[in-house]
Amino acid sequence: MVQITVHRSGFTPVPLRPSEQRELLSYGLGITNVVARATARADELSAEEYREGGRTLALKVARIRPRWLAVLGVTAYRAAFDDRKARVGPQARTIGGTRVWVLPNPSGLNAHWTPATLAEEFGRLREAAARR
């Protein structure tokens, strides 16, 4: 679903296959989860896994220094960065000079986000990233 959402939002000219995920970088886009371990549901991850994922992510961002960091999942972001009030969208927090944008998790369990509204939110990030 992420590849279709990314395409519908205008980031890529064609939908990419999951195996082509690294090609997003050629479009100036990197999207990440806070925790790399796959689970069926977010509640299968511990608070410590989220915090460790946040620390690891912050170190990567400090090394790579992108203009924007897009994090999938507001619940994951809140747990990883101890920000209980975070909402989907741009965050006040920065990591170094990197701005942070929380995107909705496109999981089927997050059903109130339709493909159209997911693409709209990803598009908001695309528009913000295009502005310098």
Sequence and secondary structure as in RCSB ss.txt:
>XXXX:A:sequence
MVQITVHRSGFTPVPLRPSEQRELLSYGLGITNVVARATARADELSAEEYREGGRTLALKVARIRPRWLAVLGVT
AYRAAFDDRKARVGPQARTIGGTRVWVLPNPSGLNAHWTPATLAEEFGRLREAAARR
>XXXX:A:secstr
 HHHHHHHTTSSSS   GGGGGGGGGGT  EE SS S  SSGGGS HHHHHHHHHHHHHHHHHH  SEEEEE HH
HHHHHHT TT  SEEEEEEETTEEEEEE    TT TTS HHHHHHHHHHHHHHHH  
